[in-house]
Amino acid sequence: MPSAEEVRAELESWLDENWDESLTVEQWWERLAPTGYAHPTLPGNAGGKGWGRDLAAVVNTTMAEREVMGPPSSGLGWMLAAPTIGAHATQEQIDQFIPPILTGQVGWCQLFSEPGAGSDLAGLACKAEKDGDEWVISGQKVWTSGGQVADWGMLIARTDPDAPKHKGISYFAFEMDQPGVTVRPLTEMTGRALFNEVFIDEARVLDANMIGGLNNGWAVANSTLMFERASLGSAGKKPQTATPGKKGKALQRPVADFAKKERSEGGVPSLGPGLWQHYVELATKSGRITDPVLRQELIKLYSLIEINRLGTLRAKDPNQRTGAEPNIGKLHMSEMFRQFREVGLTVLGADGMLWGKSEPTTGGSVGELATFSPGPSIYGGTDEIQRNILGERILGLPREPGPDKGTPFKDLPKN
Ligand SMILES: Cc1cc2nc3c(=O)[nH]c(=O)nc-3n(C[C@H](O)[C@H](O)[C@H](O)COP(=O)(O)OP(=O)(O)OC[C@H]3O[C@@H](n4cnc5c(N)ncnc54)[C@H](O)[C@@H]3O)c2cc1C
C-alpha cells in the first residue's frame, strides 16, 4: 500500500494534468473513472484501488482542498450499489454495472423498505416468481430516496416463502424504467420530495441480474446496510459533486458549477466544523454569543464533532477496530444533526420561525436543516435498531426473543 504522502503527491500531479474547468460533468467523470480515484476503496477488479478508508480520505481531502469536483459520490449507486456489487457479484456483473456508476451515467436507488417492513426488513413481502430466465416482481416499496431520478434499483424480494424469513430473500439489480413500475414522490416537511413510493406490478428482472445467488439476499442486503452506515457516519472533507444519471440533469453542465463551492446554496456550509464556525460568527454578530446557555450548547456541539472526527480516525486503524464503528458513527451523526438544529434555531432566535428566503440571516438553510433533522435517526436503520445491533452483535447480549428464526415466512403473523 502507498503512504498517505505518496497518494497525495500522485493525485496532485494527476490533477495538475487533468483538472480542467472547461469540461462538462460527463467529460470529467469519464476522465476520473478509469484512474481508480473515483472510488478508491473498491477492489481493483471493480474499478477501485483496493485501498482502505484512510487512503480514500486522503483522496477526498486532496480533491476538496484543490476545489475540484469529486466523483458521483452523492449517488446511492456510488455509495451502496458499487461496493455491494464489488463484494458479492460475478466479474461479468461487476463489468456491467460498476463502470456506468463510476462515470455517473446511471443513477441508483435502494428498494428495501416496505410499508410493513422497515426495521423488520427481513419481513418484506415484495415477491419474485421465476418465469424462464426472468423473475416477475410484485409488491410495494416506500421511502425510496432518489427513486424519481434512478435508472436502476437495488431490489430485495422474497424468492422462497417456505423458507424462514431471512433465508428466502434474493437481491436484484432492477431496471426502473419498465412497464409495471410506478414511482410517486412523497413530499416531506422540508417541502422537497426526496423520497418516493414505488409500486411494482409484475415487472421483470433477468435471472442474470440476481446479485450474490438465490436466497442469499439477506447477506447481500446486510453488506449494503453496512456500507450505508459507514458512509452516513463518516466525517472529513469531501469535494463537491452532483446528482448522477441522465435524469439528474447535471451531466451536460460545466464542472465549474460544482467545484469551488465551500458553502451550500443558502450561504451556509454543510454539516461539520465549518457550520459550527458559521454559527459562532452569526451569534457573535447578533450579540447572542454572550448567552451562557447558547455557549454551553455550542460547546456540546463542538465536542460531538470532535468525538465523531476522532471516531472516524480510529475506524481507519485496523488495530483499533471493534466492528461497531458504522453503527456508532451513524448514531453520532443523528445526534449531531439534532444538536445542529438546536444550536441553529437558538442562534436565529425568533427568526428561526420564518420559512425559506423570508428568514433573513441564512435564507432558510437552518429551517431546512431543522425540518430534515428527524431523518438521520430513521434512515439506514433507526437509532433503536443501531443500539440493538450493538447490543446483540458487538456486546453479545441475548437476541430479542421471537418465532422468526426457524418458522417458514408464509406461516409468520404479518403486519
Ligand atoms: C429520509 C429518509 C430516507 C430513506 N431512504 C430510504 C431508501 O432510499 N430506501 C429504503 O429502502 N428505505 C429508506 N428509508 C426508510 C428507512 O430505512 C426506514 O424508515 C427505517 O428502516 C425504519 O422503518 P419504518 O419507517 O418502517 O419504522 P418502523 O420499523 O415501523 O419503526 C417505528 C419505530 O419503532 C422502533 N422499533 C422498531 N423495531 C424495533 C425493535 N426491534 N427494537 C426497538 N425499537 C424498534 C423504531 O426504532 C422506530 O422508532 C428512508 C427513511 C428516511 C427517513
The ligand as an SDF file (V2000), in Angstrom:
LIG
                    3D

 53 58  0  0  0  0  0  0  0  0999 V2000
  -35.0290   10.4960    4.8440 C   0  0  0  0  0  0  0  0  0  0  0  0
  -35.2270    9.0160    4.7000 C   0  0  0  0  0  0  0  0  0  0  0  0
  -34.7250    8.3660    3.5780 C   0  0  0  0  0  0  0  0  0  0  0  0
  -34.9220    6.9930    3.4130 C   0  0  0  0  0  0  0  0  0  0  0  0
  -34.4470    6.3950    2.2740 N   0  0  0  0  0  0  0  0  0  0  0  0
  -34.6860    5.0680    2.0690 C   0  0  0  0  0  0  0  0  0  0  0  0
  -34.2820    4.4410    0.8410 C   0  0  0  0  0  0  0  0  0  0  0  0
  -33.7090    5.0730   -0.0550 O   0  0  0  0  0  0  0  0  0  0  0  0
  -34.5690    3.1380    0.6520 N   0  0  0  0  0  0  0  0  0  0  0  0
  -35.2020    2.3950    1.5970 C   0  0  0  0  0  0  0  0  0  0  0  0
  -35.3980    1.2050    1.3620 O   0  0  0  0  0  0  0  0  0  0  0  0
  -35.6200    2.9560    2.7780 N   0  0  0  0  0  0  0  0  0  0  0  0
  -35.3650    4.2750    3.0260 C   0  0  0  0  0  0  0  0  0  0  0  0
  -35.7860    4.8700    4.2040 N   0  0  0  0  0  0  0  0  0  0  0  0
  -36.5740    4.0780    5.1290 C   0  0  0  0  0  0  0  0  0  0  0  0
  -35.8690    3.7200    6.4420 C   0  0  0  0  0  0  0  0  0  0  0  0
  -34.8580    2.7740    6.2200 O   0  0  0  0  0  0  0  0  0  0  0  0
  -36.9670    3.2060    7.3870 C   0  0  0  0  0  0  0  0  0  0  0  0
  -37.8470    4.2950    7.6390 O   0  0  0  0  0  0  0  0  0  0  0  0
  -36.3890    2.7020    8.6790 C   0  0  0  0  0  0  0  0  0  0  0  0
  -35.7010    1.5000    8.4810 O   0  0  0  0  0  0  0  0  0  0  0  0
  -37.4690    2.4870    9.7610 C   0  0  0  0  0  0  0  0  0  0  0  0
  -38.5170    1.7030    9.2770 O   0  0  0  0  0  0  0  0  0  0  0  0
  -40.0430    2.1720    9.4430 P   0  0  0  0  0  0  0  0  0  0  0  0
  -40.1600    3.5570    8.9300 O   0  0  0  0  0  0  0  0  0  0  0  0
  -40.8950    1.1100    8.8530 O   0  0  0  0  0  0  0  0  0  0  0  0
  -40.3010    2.2410   11.0250 O   0  0  0  0  0  0  0  0  0  0  0  0
  -40.6320    1.0310   11.9880 P   0  0  0  0  0  0  0  0  0  0  0  0
  -39.7330   -0.1090   11.7050 O   0  0  0  0  0  0  0  0  0  0  0  0
  -42.0960    0.7670   11.9450 O   0  0  0  0  0  0  0  0  0  0  0  0
  -40.2260    1.6260   13.4060 O   0  0  0  0  0  0  0  0  0  0  0  0
  -41.0770    2.5040   14.1520 C   0  0  0  0  0  0  0  0  0  0  0  0
  -40.4190    2.7780   15.4970 C   0  0  0  0  0  0  0  0  0  0  0  0
  -40.2690    1.5480   16.2570 O   0  0  0  0  0  0  0  0  0  0  0  0
  -38.9220    1.3440   16.6390 C   0  0  0  0  0  0  0  0  0  0  0  0
  -38.5950   -0.0890   16.5550 N   0  0  0  0  0  0  0  0  0  0  0  0
  -38.9610   -0.9460   15.5600 C   0  0  0  0  0  0  0  0  0  0  0  0
  -38.4660   -2.1830   15.8190 N   0  0  0  0  0  0  0  0  0  0  0  0
  -37.7700   -2.0890   16.9870 C   0  0  0  0  0  0  0  0  0  0  0  0
  -37.0250   -3.0270   17.7520 C   0  0  0  0  0  0  0  0  0  0  0  0
  -36.8930   -4.2980   17.3840 N   0  0  0  0  0  0  0  0  0  0  0  0
  -36.4350   -2.5650   18.9040 N   0  0  0  0  0  0  0  0  0  0  0  0
  -36.5480   -1.2660   19.2910 C   0  0  0  0  0  0  0  0  0  0  0  0
  -37.2700   -0.3400   18.5990 N   0  0  0  0  0  0  0  0  0  0  0  0
  -37.8590   -0.7430   17.4570 C   0  0  0  0  0  0  0  0  0  0  0  0
  -38.1050    2.1230   15.6190 C   0  0  0  0  0  0  0  0  0  0  0  0
  -36.8440    2.4710   16.1380 O   0  0  0  0  0  0  0  0  0  0  0  0
  -38.9870    3.3440   15.3610 C   0  0  0  0  0  0  0  0  0  0  0  0
  -38.7840    4.3070   16.3580 O   0  0  0  0  0  0  0  0  0  0  0  0
  -35.6050    6.2480    4.3990 C   0  0  0  0  0  0  0  0  0  0  0  0
  -36.1070    6.9080    5.5440 C   0  0  0  0  0  0  0  0  0  0  0  0
  -35.9170    8.2690    5.6930 C   0  0  0  0  0  0  0  0  0  0  0  0
  -36.4710    8.9420    6.9220 C   0  0  0  0  0  0  0  0  0  0  0  0
  1  2  1  0
  2  3  1  0
  2 52  2  0
  3  4  2  0
  4  5  1  0
  4 50  1  0
  5  6  2  0
  6  7  1  0
  6 13  1  0
  7  8  2  0
  7  9  1  0
  9 10  1  0
 10 11  2  0
 10 12  1  0
 12 13  2  0
 13 14  1  0
 14 15  1  0
 14 50  1  0
 15 16  1  0
 16 17  1  0
 16 18  1  0
 18 19  1  0
 18 20  1  0
 20 21  1  0
 20 22  1  0
 22 23  1  0
 23 24  1  0
 24 25  2  0
 24 26  1  0
 24 27  1  0
 27 28  1  0
 28 29  2  0
 28 30  1  0
 28 31  1  0
 31 32  1  0
 32 33  1  0
 33 34  1  0
 33 48  1  0
 34 35  1  0
 35 36  1  0
 35 46  1  0
 36 37  1  0
 36 45  1  0
 37 38  2  0
 38 39  1  0
 39 40  1  0
 39 45  2  0
 40 41  1  0
 40 42  2  0
 42 43  1  0
 43 44  2  0
 44 45  1  0
 46 47  1  0
 46 48  1  0
 48 49  1  0
 50 51  2  0
 51 52  1  0
 52 53  1  0
M  END
$$$$
